[in-house]
Amino acid sequence: MATAELTNPADALEAFRKEAAGWLAEHFPKSLVGKENVLATVEGGSDPDPEAVAWKRAMGEKGWGTPTWPKEYGGGGLSYPEARVLQEEMGRIGAWNPIGGMGVMMLGPTLLEFASEEQKQRHIPPICRGEIRWCQGYSEPGAGSDLASLQTRCEDKGDHWLVNGQKTWTSGGQWADWCFALVRTDTSKKHEGISFILLDMKSPGVEVKPIRMISGTSPFCETFFTDVKVPKENIVGDLGNGWTIGKRLLQHERTNLSGGGSLGRGQGPSLSDIAKHYVGTDAEGRIADADLRMRIVRHEMEAQAFKATARRVMLESKSGNISLGSSILKNVGARITQERAELTLEIMGMNGLGWSGDGFNPAELGATRGWLWGKAVSIYGGTTEIQNNVIAKRILGMLDHQ
């Protein structure tokens, strides 16, 4: 009997569980268990494993990479209980979602809410199939925390828009196919003069220059637009409504960075396992250093509680209920991520301070770079200070009174 024919919700969900388990067993290659999901990151690199590519294609065609998105746009069309079951069954066999990136995390949910039907039909299906890389054109050299002061111009030239300006911290810009950006269409107004536009990164006049980080990687760029022609239909929503659309996208970003970002992905061995390896154990098999043991326990308890909360908020956001609590999640998630990195280096001791050489194994070198990379977590997606302002004004109601 098909799942849809079952009237008892529990029976229907159990039938779907069997369906999902069978499909995953058939399509997820066992060779990919435990491997990092390189297909869902912003970075480019060498050609991925052919089996990973096949897994991505299968999930994209099934729509389960974006399980709750509407079927008419390439999503899975699953209910939220079904999506949870799918996640559970994937976790049970060590499978991971190969469909990710900014298109899934930020742009897709925003287009579902604000885009025209033609824009949805054009842009959302390739996101669901993982065929298009997107990057974000928000921050500028003179418009970071005060994003609404952005100056990238978008002028109406009759049959097209003409874009001129510069963006910075464009994550994955050197590999992206398309960019969603905030641009100024009216210089007489601040917030109301901003519009939300989609740009093809292969357009003449687009130039990217990677920025090298202290961790040694170059995951983001400076992006320059010089007389870039953009079709008129690439403005999303009403002209001048970009600030409203852009803020909603940022809520999706902050929620996903917390629940689906560094805390949401597998992080390798637990801190307890790392500590037992480097610090050793006592007669009862516990971490030998009692103070370190208690700090690890507190951290892991807080991290697990945070993950559960973040997953709940992520599910709520996918149903259109975007909470201002995304700012709280962003700050808490950043702190937990940085705390884990610092504890890891403390546990490794001198082994956690290496940059290169035969005296350090790959995990140790990765921990050093991860610690440095983690310093940016409290900055990207809106700094901790900006989130504190949002929390104070919009959640706690601490408005300034003149």
DOLUM-388667 format. One record per residue: x, y, z of N, C-alpha, C, O, CB in turn; residue in one letter. Coordinates in steps of 0.1 Angstrom, whole numbers, plus 2048, in hexadecimal, padded with zeros to 3 digits. Glycine has a CB too. Layout:
// residues N
XYZXYZXYZXYZXYZA ...
***
This chain:
// residues 402
8097F480080080080080980C80081380D8077F680080CM 8068167F880E8237F780C82B80480182A80B80982B7EBA 81683280781683A81480A84481480384581E822843815T 80684A8087FB8538087EE84D80A7E485480E7FB85A7FAA 7ED83F8087E083980A7DE8358197D283181C7E082C802E 7E88368217E683382F7E083E8377E484A8357F482F835L 7D583C83F7CE8468467D48498547D38548597C0843847T 7DA83F85A7E08408677EE8478657F784185E7E283286EN 7F085386B7FD85A86980985286D8138528677FD867871P 80884A87881384287D81683787382283487081083C88BA 80C83186D80E82686381482C85681D82685080181F860D 80F83885381583F84782384284882B84183F80C84B843A 82784785483584B85783E83F85784983F852836852864L 83983485C84182785D84282284E84D81D84B83A81D866E 83882384683981F83884482783184B82282982C820831A 84383483484D83D82E85C83983286583A82B84A84C831F 85D83683F86A83284487082683D87B82683986982F853R 86781C83A86B81083286F81482487980F81F860806832K 86781D81E86A82281187882981088082780785F82B80CE 87A83281A88683A81A89283081D89C832816886844825A 89182782689C81E82989F81681D8AB81381A898815835A 89581181689880980A89F8117FF8A880C7F888B803804G 89A81D7FD8A08267F28AE82A7F68B78297ED8988337F0W 8B182D8028BE8308078C88248058D38268018BE835815L 8C38198098CB80D8088CF80A7F98DA8057F68C480080DA 8C680E7F08C980B7E28D28167DC8DA8137D38BC80B7DAE 8D28227E18D882D7DA8E58337E18ED8397DB8CF8387D8H 8E68317EE8F18377F58FD82E7F58FC8237FB8ED83B804F 9088317EF9148287EF91A8277FC91D83180391E82E7E5P 91C81B80192281880E93181E80F93582181A923809811K 93782080394482680394583480894F83980C94B8257F6S 93983B80893884980C93684B81B93685682092E850804L 93384082293184183193D84783894884383692D833837V 93A85184094585784794D86284095686884694E84D84CG 94B86383395286D82B94C87B82D94087C82E95386981CK 95588582C95089382D94789682094A89281595B89D82EE 93D89E8239348A281893A8AD8109368B98129268A581DN 9438AA80794A8B48009418BB7F59448C67F19578AF7F9V 9368B47F192E8B97E79258C57EC9208CD7E49258AE7E2L 9248C67F991B8D17FE9228DD80491C8E580B9128CB809A 92F8DD8029378E98079388F37FC9358F17F09458E480BT 93D8FF80093E90A7F694B9097EE94C90F7E393E9187FDV 9559017F39629017EC9628F87E095B8EE7DF96C8FD7F6E 96A8FB7D796D8F37CB9778E97CE9798E57DA9718FC7BFG 97F8E57C49898DB7C79898D07BC9848D27B19878D57D4G 98F8C57C09918BA7B69838B47B397A8B67BB99B8B07BBS 9838AB7A99778A57A597289B7B097B8947B697889D798D 96689B7B59618937BF9608847BB9618817AF9548987C5P 95E87C7C595D86D7C395186B7BA9468717BC95B8667D1D 9528637AF9478607A693B85B7AD93085D7A994B85679CP 93D8537B893284E7C092B8597C791E8587C99368437CAE 9328637CB92C86F7D29238767C891987B7CB9368787D8A 9288777BC92187E7B19148777AE90987D7AC92A8807A4V 9158697AD9098617AB8FF8637B68F38637B390D8537A9A 9048637C28FB8657CE8F48727CD8E88737D09038637DBW 8FB87C7CA8F688A7C88EB88A7BE8E08907C09008947C5K 8ED8837B28E48837A88D787C7AC8CC8807A98EA87C79BR 8D98717B38CD8697B88C48717C18B88717C08D185C7BEA 8CB8787CB8C48807D58BD88C7CE8B28907D28CD8857E0M 8C48927C48BE89D7BD8B18997B58A78A07B58C88A37B4G 8B288E7AE8A78897A689B8857AF88F8877AC8AB87D79EE 89E8807BB89487C7C588E8887CB8828887D08998727CFK 8958937CC89189F7D389389F7E288F8A87E98828A17D1G 89A8947E789C8937F58A889B7FB8AA89C80789E8857F9W 8AF8A27F28BA8AB7F78B38B77FD8B98BE8058C38AF7EBG 8A78BB7F889F8C57FD8918BF8008878C27F989D8D27F3T 8908B780B8858AE80C8778B580E86D8AF8098878A5818P 8778C081486A8C68178668D180D85B8D780E86A8CD825T 86F8D380386B8DD7F98618D77EF8608CB7EE8788E27F1W 8588E07E984D8DB7E18528D27D585D8D57CF8458E67DBP 84B8C87D284F8BF7C784F8C77B98578C37B08458B47C6K 8468D07B88468D77AB8528DF7A78548E379C83A8E07AAE 85B8E17B18678E87AF8748DF7B187F8E47B18698F47B9Y 8718D27B287C8C97B387F8C47C18888BC7C28888CF7ADG 8778C87CA8798C37D88738B67DB86D8B07D28748CD7E2G 8748B17E786F8A47EA8608A47ED85A89A7EC87689E7F5G 85B8AF7F184D8B07F48498A880183D8A58028458AB7E9G 8538A680A85089E81684A8A782184C8B382185D89781AL 8438A182983E8A783584A8A883F8548A283D8328A083CS 8498B18498548B28538568A585B8628A285D8518BD85CY 84C89E85F84F89186585688785C85F88086084188A86AP 85288784F85987E84586888384387087A84285287F838E 86A89084387889584288089084E88C88D84C8788A4841A 87A89085A88288C86688587D86489087886887A88F872R 87B87586087D86785E88986585489185C856871860859V 88986C84989386B83F8A186E8458AA867842891874833L 8A187884D8AE87C8538B387185D8BE86E85D8AC88985BQ 8A986B8648AC86086D8B28548668BC84E86A8A085C875E 8AC85185B8B08458538BE84884C8C683E84B8A5842848E 8C08548488CD8578438D885684D8E385184B8CD86583DM 8D585B8598DE85A8648E184C8688EC84986C8D9862870G 8D78448678D983686B8E382E8638EA8258688CB82E86BR 8E48328568ED82B84D8FA83384A90282F8428E6827840I 8FB83F85090684884E90685084191085483C91384084EG 8FA85283C8F885982F8F88688328F486C83D8EB855828A 8FC8708298FB87F82A8F588581E8F487F81390A88582DW 8F08918208E88988168F389F80D8FA8A88118DF8A381CN 8F389B8008FD8A17F78F88AE7F09008B47E99008977ECP 8EC8B27F38E78BF7ED8E78CA7F88E18C98028D88BD7E8I 8F08D47F58F18DE7FF8F58EC7F98F38EF7EE8FB8DA80AG 8FD8F38019029007FD8F790B7FF8ED9098059058FF7EEG 8FB9177FA8F39237FD8E59227F68DC9297FB8FA92F7F9M 8E491B7EB8D791A7E48CD9137ED8C29177EE8D99127D7G 8D19097F58C99027FE8C790980B8BC90B8108CE8F4800V 8D290E8108D291481E8CA92181E8C39248278E0916822M 8CC9298138C79378148BE93B8098B293F80B8D2940814M 8C29397FC8BB93F7F18AE9387EE8A493E7EC8C393F7E5L 8AE92A7EE8A29227EB8969267F388C9297EE8A59147ECG 89892580188C92980988793780787B93A808890927818P 89194080388D94E80188594F7F487B9577F3899957801T 88A9487E98839497DD8759437DE86B9487D888B9417D2L 8739387E68669327E885C93C7ED85093B7EB8679267F1L 8619457F585894F7FB85695C7F384B9617F385E953809E 8619607EC86096D7E686096D7D685C9777D086B9767EBF 8659637D08689637C285B9617BA85195C7BF8719587BEA 85B9657AD8509637A48509547A085994D7A285196C797S 84595079B84494279784E93E78C85493478D83693F791E 85194778385B94577986994477F87093B77B85B95076EE 86C94C78987994B78F87A93E79788593879787B957799Q 86F93A79E87092D7A587292279C87B91979F86392B7ADK 86B92179186C91678787A91678188090B77E86291777CQ 88192277F88E92277989991F7838A291777F890930773R 89892478F8A49237988A39187A38AE9137A78A693079EH 8979157A789790B7B389A8FD7AF8A18F67B688990C7B9I 8958F87A38988EA7A08A78E779F8AC8DD7A48928E6793P 8B08F07998BE8ED7998C48ED7A78CE8E67A98C58F8790P 8BE8F57B08C38F57BE8C08E77C48C88E17CA8BD9007C6I 8B48E27C18B08D57C78B98CA7C28BB8C07C98A18D27C4C 8BD8CB7B58C68C17AF8D58C37B28DD8BB7AE8C38C07A0R 8D88CE7B98E68D17BC8EE8D47AF8FA8D17AF8EC8C57C3G 8E88DA7A58EF8DD7998F58EB7988FE8ED7908E58DB78DE 8F18F47A18F59027A08FC9067AD8F69037B88EA90B79DI 90790D7AD90D9137B99099217B990A9297B091D9117B8R 9059257C59019337C790B93A7D19109337DA8F29347CDW 90D9477D091494E7DA90C95B7DE90295E7D79229537D4C 9109617E890896C7EE90F97A7EC91B97B7F090696A7FDQ 9099837E690E9917E590899B7EE8FE9A27EA90D9957D6G 90C99B7FA9069A48059119AE8099109BA80590299C811Y 91B9AA8119249B381792C9BB80C92F9B580292D9AC820S 9309C78109399CF8079449D58109429D581C9309DB800E 94E9DA80A9599E08129549EB81C95A9EC8269649E6809P 94A9F28189459FC8219379F9826930A0282C944A09819G 9339ED8259259E982A9269DB82F9239D182891B9EA81EA 92B9D983B92B9CC8429209CB84C9159C68489399CA849G 9239CF8589189CE86290D9D785F9019D486191E9D2870S 9109E38599059EC8549029E98469059F183D9099FB856D 8FD9DD8438FB9D88368F29E182D8F49E28218F59CA836L 8E99E88348DF9F082C8E69FC8268E0A0381E8D49F4835A 8F39FF8298FAA0A823901A06816908A0D810904A1082CS 8FE9FA8119049F58059029FE7F98F8A057F88FE9E7801L 90C9FE7F090DA087E590DA027D790DA097CD918A117E7Q 90E9F47D690E9EE7C99019F37C18F69F07C590E9DF7CAT 9039F97B68F89FF7AE8F29F67A48F99ED79E8FDA0C7A7R 8E59F77A38DE9EF7998D59F97928CA9FD7978D69E379FC 8D89FC7858D1A0777E8C8A017738CC9F776C8DBA10778E 8BDA067728B3A027688B7A0875A8B7A147588A4A0776CD 8BA9FF7518BEA037438B49FF7398B79FD72D8CC9FD740K 8A89FF73D89D9FC73489A9ED7328909E87388A0A02727G 8A39E672B8A09D87288A99CF7318A99C37308A39D571AD 8B19D573A8BA9CD7438BE9D674F8BC9E274F8C69C873CH 8C39D07598CA9D77648D99D87628DE9CF75C8C69D0772W 8DF9E27678ED9E47668F39E57748F09EE77B8F19F075DL 8FB9DB7789009DB78690F9DE7869179DA77E8FF9CC78BV 9129E77909209EC7929239EC7A191B9F27A89239F978BN 92E9E77A59319E77B493A9DC7B89409D57B09259E77BCG 93B9DB7C59449D07CA93E9CA7D79389D07DF9529D77CEQ 9409BD7D793C9B57E39489AF7E99529AC7E29319AA7E0K 9489AB7F69539A57FC94E99980594299980895C9AF804T 95799180995498581194A97C80994197680F94F98881FW 94C97B7FC9429737F49479657F594F9607ED9429787E5T 94195D7FE94494F8009429477F39379477EE93D94980CS 94C9407EF94B9377E394993F7D69459397CC93F92E7E5G 94C94C7D694A9547CA95294F7BE94D9507B294E9627CCG 95E9497C09669457B59619387AF9669347A49759437BAQ 9589317B59529257B09449267AC93E91D7A69549197BAW 93D9317B092F9327AF92B9347A093293A79892A93E7B7A 91F92F79D91993179091093E79090F94578691092578CD 90994079B90094C79D9029527AA90894D7B38F194779BW 8FE95F7AB8FF9677B78F196D7BA8EB9737B190A9717B6C 8ED96C7C78E19747CB8E79807D38EF97E7DB8D796C7D4F 8E298C7CF8E89987D58DE9A37D88D39A37D38F299E7CBA 8E29AB7E28DB9B77E58E29C37DE8EE9C57DE8DB9BA7F4L 8DA9CB7D68DF9D67CE8D79E27D18CB9E17D58DF9D27BFV 8DC9ED7CE8D59FA7D08CF9FE7C28D5A017B98DFA057D5R 8C19FF7C38BAA037B78B4A127B98AFA177AF8AE9FA7B4T 8B6A177C58B1A257C88BBA2B7D28BCA267DD8A3A257CDD 8C2A367CD8CCA3C7D68C6A467E08CCA4B7E88D6A437CET 8B9A497DE8B2A537E78ADA4D7F48A9A547FD8A7A597DFS 8ADA407F58A8A398018B2A2F8058B9A297FD89AA327FEK 8B3A2C8128BDA228178B7A148168BBA0D80D8C0A25826K 8AEA1081F8A9A0381F8A0A008138A09F680D8A2A0082CH 897A0A81088DA08805894A097F788DA077ED882A13807E 8A0A0D7F78A7A0E7EA8AFA027E68B6A027DC8B0A1A7EAG 8AD9F77EE8B49EB7EB8AB9E07E58A09DF7E88BA9E57F8I 8B19D97DB8A99CE7D48B19C27D48BE9C27D68A69D27C5S 8AB9B67D28B19A97D28B29A47C48A79A37BD8A899F7DCF 8BE9A07C08C099D7B18C89907B08CF98C7B98C79A87AAI 8C69897A58CD97C7A28D697F7978D298478C8C397079FL 8E397C7988ED97F78E8F497278A8F896A7928F7989792L 8F697077D8FE96677790D9697789119737738FA963768D 91496178092296478292B96377693796877692895B78DM 92695E76B92D95D75E92B96975693096A74B929950757K 92397375B92097F75392D98775193598875A91598775AS 92E98E74593A9977439399A274E92F9A875193999D735P 9459A57539469AF75D9479AA76C9499B277593B9B975CG 94599D76E94699777B95499277D95998B77593C98C77DV 95B99778896899378B96998F79A9649967A397399E788E 97098479D97197F7AB98097E7AE98897A7A696A9727ADV 9849827BB9919817C099197A7CD98D9807D799898F7C0K 99696D7CE9959667DB99D96D7E69A89737E399B9587D9P 99896D7F299F9727FE9A496780699D95D80A99597B806I 9B19688099B895D8119B695F8209B996A8259C795C80DR 9B19558279AF9568359BC95283D9C594C8389A394D839M 9BC95584A9C79518539C89428549D293C8579C5957861I 9BD93A8519BD92C8529C39268459C691A8459AF926853S 9C792E83B9CD92982F9C49278249C89248199D491D832G 9B79278269AD92581B9A89328169AA93D81C9A191D821T 9A193180A99C93D80498D93A80098A9397F49A49417F7S 98493980A97793680796E94180296393E7FE971930813P 97394D80396A9587FE9739627F797F9627F696395F80AF 96C96C7F19729757E796D9837E89649867EF96F9707D9C 97598C7E196F9997DD9699977D096E98F7C797B9A47DDE 95D99D7CE95699B7C19539A97BB94E9B27C29499937C3T 9579AB7AF9569B87A894C9B779D94C9AD7959639BD7A3F 9439C179C9399C179193B9CE78993A9D978E92A9C1796F 93F9CD77C9429D87749399D876893B9D075F9519D9770T 92F9E17679259E175C9209D375991F9CF74D92C9E7750D 91B9CC7639159BF7629079C075E8FF9C67659179B676FV 9039BB7528F59BB74D8EE9AF7538F29A47538F59BB73EK 8E29B27598DA9A87608CC9A975A8C69B47598DA9AA76FV 8C699E7568B899E7508AE9A475A8B09A37678B399074DP 8A49AB75589B9B275E8939A87678909AC7728919BA755K 89199C76288999276A89198C77688C98477D885987761E 89E9917788A698B7838A49927908AA98E79A8B498B77FN 89C99D7908999A379D88E99A7A488499779E8939B279BI 8919977B188898E7B887F9987C18839A17C888F9847C2V 8729957C086899D7C88679AB7C186B9AE7B686D99F7D6G 8619B47C985F9C27C486C9CA7C58749C77CD8549C97CCD 86D9D37BC8789DC7BC8789E47C986E9E97CD8789E67B0L 8849E57D08859EC7DD8819E37E98819E87F487C9F87DCG 87D9D77E687A9CE7F18859C47F58839BB7FD86D9C57EEN 8919C77F089C9BF7F38A19BD8018A59B38068A89C37EBG 89F9C88098A39C781789A9BD81F89F9B68278A29D581EW 88D9BD81C8849B38228889A581E88999C8278769B681FT 88A9A381188E99680C89C99281289E98781688E9957FDI 8A599B8128B39998178B39958258BB98C8298BC9A4814G 8AB99B82E8AA99883C8A598A83E8A99838478A29A2843K 89A9868368959798388A096E8348A196483B88897782FR 8A79718298B29688258BC9678318C195C8338B896D819L 8BF9728378C99718428C496984E8CC9628548CC97F847L 8B79698508B196085A8B39518578B794985F8A296385DQ 8B194E84A8B39408468C293D8478C693284C8AF93E837H 8CB9468448D99448458DD9418538E59388558E195083FE 8D994A85C8DD94886A8D893B8708DF9358788D9954872R 8CC93886D8C692B8728CE91F86D8D19168748B792A86ET 8D19208608D891485A8E791485D8EC90985F8D791584BN 8ED91F85F8FB91F8648FC91987190691387590192E864L 8F291B8798F29158878EE9078878F68FE88C8E891D890S 8E39038818DE8F58818E48ED8768E58E08788D08F5881G 8E78F286B8EC8EA85F8FA8ED85C8FF8E78528E38ED854G 9008F686390E8F98609188F18689168E4868911908863G 9228F786D92D8EF8749288E687F92D8DC8829378F8879S 91D8EB8869188E289190F8D788B90D8CD8929108EB89BL 9098DA8809008D087A9068C58739018BA8728F68D7871G 9138C786E91A8BD8679228B48709248B887C9238C385CR 9258A986C92E8A087493B8A78769418AD86D93089286DG 9418A688294D8AC8859588A28899628A688E94B8B5891Q 95689688596088C88895F88789695488789B96E892885G 96A88289C96A87C8A99658868B39668928B29788788ADP 95E8818BE95988A8C996588F8D197088A8D09508828D2S 96389A8D896D89F8E09728958EB97E8948EE9698AC8E8L 96888D8F096C8828F99768798F39808758FA95F87B8FES 9738748E797C86B8E198A8718DE99486A8E09768668D4D 98A87E8DA9978848D899F8858E59AB8838E59948928D2I 9988898F099E88B8FD9A487D9029AF87D907995890907A 99C8739009A18669049AE8628FD9B785B90299785B903K 9AF8668F09BB8628E89C786B8ED9D28658EE9B88658DAH 9C58788EF9D08808F29D38819019DF8829059CE88E8ECY 9C98819099CB8839189CC87691F9D287592A9C088C91DV 9C586C91A9C585F9209B985D9299B186692B9D285D928G 9B885192F9AC84E9379B184A9459BC8459479A3843931T 9A784A94F9AA84595C9A683795D9A38309539A384E967D 9A78329699A482396C99681F9689938149659A782097AA 98D82996797F82696497C82995597082995197682E96DE 98682C94E98482F93F97F83D93C97B84093197A82593AG 98084694697C85494498885C94099385894297585A950R 98586893A99087193799887494499287794E98A87F931I 9A58739439AD87494F9AC8819569AD8829629BB87194BA 9AC88C94F9AB89995499D89C95899489E9509B18A494AD 99A89D96598C89E96A9868AC96697A8AD96298B89D979A 98E8B79679898C49639868C495497B8CA9519938CF967D 98E8BF94C98C8BF93E9808B693B9788BA9329988B9936L 97E8AB9429738A29409668AA94295C8A893B974896949R 9658B194D9598B99509568C494694A8C694295A8BF95EM 9608CA94195E8D59379598CF92A9518D592396B8DD935R 95F8C392695A8BC91A94C8B891B9448B99129638B0917I 9488B392793A8AE9299318BA9289268B99229398A8937V 9348C692E92B8D192D92A8D691F91F8DA91A9318DD936R 9358D69189358DA90A92C8D19019248D68FA9438DB904H 92E8C49039268BB8FA9178BB8FE90F8B98F592C8AD8FCE 9148BD90B9068BE90E9008CB9088F58CA9029058BF91EM 9078D69099028E29039018E18F48F78E68EE90B8EE906E 90B8DA8ED90B8D98DF8FF8D08DB8F88D38D19188D38DAA 8FC8C68E28F18BD8DE8E38C48E08DA8C38D88F18B08E7Q 8E28CC8EB8D68D38ED8D48DE8E28C98E08DD8D68DA8FBA 8DF8E48DE8DF8EE8D38DA8E88C68D28ED8BF8EC8F58D2F 8E08DD8C38DD8D68B68CE8D38B68C88D58AB8E58C98B5K 8C88CE8C18BA8CA8C18B28D78BF8A88D68B78B68C38CEA 8B58E28C58AE8EE8C38AF8F38B58A58F88AF8B38F98CDT 8BB8F38B08BE8F88A28B68F08988B18F688E8CD8F789FA 8B68E38998AE8DA89089F8DE8908998DF8868B08CB893R 89A8E089C88C8E489D8898F18968808F388F8888E58ACR 8928FB89989090889289290788388A90E87C89A912898V 89B8FE87E89D8FD8708908F786A88C8FB85F8A88F386DM 88A8ED87087D8E886B8728F286B86A8F38628798DC874L 8728FA87586890587686A90F86A86191486486890C883E 87791286887A91C85D87691684F87291E84788991F85DS 87790984D87390484086490483E85F9038338788F583FK 85C90684984E90784784A91684683E919846846901853S 85491F84685192D84485193585184F94185184492F83DG 85292E85C85293486986093886E86693187684C92B874N 86594386887394786B87394F87886C95987A879950860I 87B94A88287B95088F88795A89089295888B87C94589AS 88496589889096E89B89A9678A48A596B8A688A97A8A2L 89695B8A989F9538B18AB94E8A98B59498AF8999478B6G 8AB95089B8B794D8938C39558988CE9508978B494F884S 8C196189D8CC9698A28D29638AE8DE9638B08C89778A4S 8CA95D8B78CF9578C38D694A8BF8E19478C48C39538CCI 8D19428B68D79368B18E59398AB8EF9328AE8CF92F8A7L 8E69448A38F294889D8FD94A8A79089458A68F1954894K 8FA9528B29049558BC9079498C49139478C78FE9608C5N 8FE9418C89019358D090992B8C89129258CD8F492F8D6V 9059298BC90C9208B391A9248B192391B8B190591E8A6G 91D9318AF92A9368AD9339338BA93E92F8B892A9458AAA 92D9368C59359348D29389258D39439218D792D9398DER 92E91C8D193190E8D393B9098C99449018CD9249068D1I 93A90D8BC9449098B295290D8B695B9058B594090F8A5T 95491A8BB96191E8BE9669178CB9729158CC96192E8C1Q 95D9148D496190E8E09668FF8DD9708FB8E395590D8EAE 95F8F98D49648EB8D09728EC8CA97A8E48CE95A8E58C6R 9748F68C29818F78BB98C8F98C69978F48C59819028B1A 9899028CF9939058DA9968F98E39A18F78E798E9118E2E 98B8F28E698D8E68EF9958DC8E799D8D58ED97F8E08F3L 9938DA8DA99A8D18D29A98D48D39B18CA8D59958D08C4T 9AD8E08D19BB8E48D19C18E28DF9CC8DE8E09BD8F28CDL 9B98E58E99BE8E38F79C18D48FA9CB8D19009B48E8901E 9B88CC8F59B98BD8F79C58B88F09CD8B08F59AD8B68F2I 9C88BD8E39D38B88DB9E08BD8E09EB8B88DD9D18BC8CDM 9E08C88E89ED8CE8ED9F68D38E19F18D98D89F48C48F5G A028CF8E2A0B8D48D7A088CE8CAA0B8D48BFA1A8D08DBM A018C38CA9FD8BC8BD9F28C58B69F08C38AA9F88AE8BFN 9EC8CE8BD9E18D68B89E68E38B39DE8EC8AF9D68D88C1G 9F38E58B29F98F28AEA018F18A1A088FB89EA028F78B9L A008E689AA078E488EA018EB8829F58EC881A098D688BG A098EF879A058F486CA098EB860A018EB856A0A90286AW A148E5861A198DC857A248D385DA288D5868A1E8E384AS A288C9855A338C085AA2E8B285DA238B0860A3A8C7865G A388A985EA3689B860A3289986FA2D88E872A4189385DD A348A2878A318A0886A238A188AA1F89F895A398AA88EG A1A8A4880A0C8A6883A0489D879A0789D86DA088B4882F 9F989787E9F188F8759E689986F9E48A48749EA88387CN 9DF8948649D589D85E9CA8A28679C68AE8669CE895853P 9C689A8719BC89F87A9C18AB8839BA8B48869B7894883A 9CD8AA8879D38B588F9D58C18879D28CC88C9E18B0894E 9DA8C087A9DB8CC8729CD8D286F9CC8DE86E9E28C8865L 9C38C986D9B68CE86B9B08D58779A88DF8759AD8C2867G 9B48D18839AF8D788F9B48E68909AD8EF8949B38CF89BA 9C18E788C9C78F588D9C08FE8839BC9098879D68F4889T 9BE8F98779B790286D9A89048709A390F86E9B88FB85FR 9A28FA8769948FB87A99390688598990D88698F8EE87FG 99C90688E99C91089999D91E8939969278989A790D8A3W 9A692088A9A792D88499B93187C99693C87C9B492D87BL 99692787498A92986C97E92D87597693687198691D864W 97D92788197292988A97193788F96793B894973920895G 97C93F88E97B94D89297295588A96D95F88F989953892K 96F95087E96695887595795587894E95C873969955867A 95594A88094794688293E95188893295288694693988AV 94595889193D96389893C97089093797A8959449668A6S 94196F88394197B87B93797986F92E98186D94F97E876I 93996E86793196C85B92396985F91F96486A937961853Y 91A96D85690B96B8589069758628FB97486790995D85EG 90E98086590A98A86E91298887B91197E8828FA989872G 91999287F92299188B91A98F89890E99189892B99E88CT 92198A8A291B9888AF9159958B490A9958BA9269838B9T 91C9A08B29179AD8B690A9B18AF9009B68B69219B88B4E 9099AF8A28FD9B189B8F19A98A08E69AD8A28FF9AF88CI 8F499C8A28EA9938A78E59978B58D99968B88EF9848A8Q 8EE99C8BE8EB9A18CB8E19AD8CA8D89AE8D18F79A58D3N 8E39B68C08DA9C18BD8CC9BC8B98C29C18BE8E09CA8B2N 8CC9B28B08BF9AC8AC8B89A68B88AC9A88B98C29A28A1V 8BF99F8C08B99988CB8B39A38D58A89A28DA8C398F8D3I 8BB9AD8D88B79B88E18AB9BF8DC8A29C28E48C39C18E4A 8AB9C38CF8A09CB8CA8949C38C68899C78CA8A59D38BEK 8959B88BF88A9B18B98859A68C28799A28C088E9AC8ACR 88D9A18CB8889968D388599B8E287A9988E789298A8D4I 88E9A38E788C9A88F58859B58F58819BA90089A9A98FCL 8839BB8EA87C9C88E98839D48F087D9DD8F486F9C68F0G 8909D38EF8989DE8F689B9E98EB8A69EB8E78A69D88FBM 8909F08E88919FA8DD896A078E4893A0A8EF8839FD8D7L 89DA0F8DC8A2A1C8E0896A268E188EA268D88ADA228D7D 896A2E8EB88BA388ED892A458ED89AA488F5883A358FAH 88EA4E8E4893A5B8E388DA648ED890A708EE892A618D5Q 
***
